[in-house]
Amino acid sequence: MIRTMLFGLLACHALVSVNVSAQVDHSAHMPSHDEHESHDMLFDRSGMVMNANSTVLPRGCENISENVDFTIRAGTDYAIEEAGRVFGYSQYDFQVPACSRVNIVFINEDEIRHQWMLHGLPRYLYPQGMFHLEASGGETVRGSFIVPADDATYLVHCDVTQHMEKGMKAQFIVGKGSGTLWSIPSVSADFKLDSRSSSIASWLLFCSTISAFILLMFFVKKGFSAR
């Protein structure tokens, strides 16, 4: 009987594990640090500009639809008043027309380095799908890129350790966008489990309870057998 229950418990955990992996494994969509190396870049004491492009049109764009300028400030002075928020940007939500040329002035008002890094651009034009600005403490960097013809919402963040988690995260919408990203400061709520994920969590709790009961019965039976 114990063996049968143990087998059922293992099957339960296997089923839940498969569902949890399908729900929460986003690693394939997140950029790795290895992807941030060996790209076209300009580097000096003020910082770094990587994968800038002000002339080559993405596929589907016949011309530059518009020139859009943003001046973005970064630092502790721009952190929103929420628990865990230490750093911030002066702007967290951007929207531009498709096929527009975006000109960024990135001003770092802190004494430590900060980044404005956008992911998800076409890889045939932007290596690893990335446009990246990094400003040393107290410095300013500039760079331009041309957005694609498709409606999309892109993640912008600072890749310095813990800076994104502490508030340096934004969204960049092209055209109508493809939705609102979660946990964007002053824009959207933090990530919450949906109903299916909540159900999976309930299954995990149930399996853990059954596991404890089976172990208790096993040791009780073993104790009686020893007598």
NORVENSUL-V798287 format. One record per backbone hydrogen bond with DSSP energy under -1.0 kcal/mol. CO is the residue of the C=O (numbers start at 1). NH is the residue of the N-H. E is the energy in kcal/mol with one decimal. If there is no record, write none. Layout:
BEGIN
CO/NH/E
CO/NH/E
END
This chain:
BEGIN
1/5/-2.4
2/6/-2.7
3/7/-2.4
4/8/-2.2
5/9/-2.3
6/10/-2.5
7/11/-2.2
8/12/-2.1
9/13/-2.5
10/14/-2.3
11/15/-2.3
12/16/-2.3
13/17/-2.5
14/18/-2.0
15/19/-1.8
16/20/-2.8
17/21/-2.5
18/22/-1.9
19/23/-1.5
20/24/-2.7
21/25/-1.6
24/26/-1.3
26/29/-1.8
33/36/-1.6
34/37/-1.1
40/51/-2.7
42/49/-2.5
44/47/-1.1
46/136/-2.7
47/44/-2.4
48/134/-2.8
49/42/-2.9
50/132/-2.1
58/61/-1.8
66/101/-2.7
68/103/-3.1
70/105/-2.5
72/107/-3.1
73/90/-2.1
74/109/-2.8
75/78/-1.4
76/79/-1.4
80/82/-2.0
82/85/-1.9
88/75/-2.3
92/171/-2.5
94/173/-3.1
96/175/-2.7
97/100/-1.3
99/65/-1.9
100/147/-2.3
101/68/-2.9
102/145/-1.8
103/70/-2.6
104/143/-2.0
105/72/-3.1
106/141/-2.2
107/74/-2.5
110/138/-1.5
114/135/-2.5
116/133/-1.8
117/157/-2.1
118/131/-2.0
122/125/-1.2
122/126/-2.8
126/129/-3.1
127/130/-1.3
129/120/-1.1
129/121/-2.2
131/118/-3.0
132/50/-3.1
133/116/-2.7
134/48/-2.9
135/114/-2.0
136/139/-2.3
139/108/-2.7
141/106/-3.1
143/104/-3.1
144/53/-2.9
145/102/-3.3
148/99/-1.8
152/174/-3.3
154/172/-2.5
155/119/-2.1
156/170/-3.1
157/117/-2.2
160/163/-2.3
162/166/-1.4
163/168/-2.4
164/167/-1.8
166/86/-2.7
166/87/-1.8
167/169/-1.6
168/158/-1.7
170/156/-2.6
171/94/-2.1
172/154/-3.0
173/96/-2.5
174/152/-1.6
174/177/-2.1
184/187/-2.5
184/188/-2.4
189/183/-3.1
194/198/-2.4
195/199/-1.9
196/200/-2.0
197/201/-2.3
198/202/-1.9
199/203/-2.0
200/204/-2.3
201/205/-2.0
202/206/-2.3
203/207/-2.9
204/208/-2.2
205/209/-2.0
206/210/-2.5
207/211/-2.5
208/212/-2.1
209/213/-2.1
210/214/-2.7
211/215/-2.3
212/216/-2.1
213/217/-2.5
214/218/-2.4
215/219/-2.3
216/220/-2.2
217/221/-2.5
218/222/-2.3
219/223/-2.1
220/224/-2.0
221/225/-2.2
222/226/-1.8
END
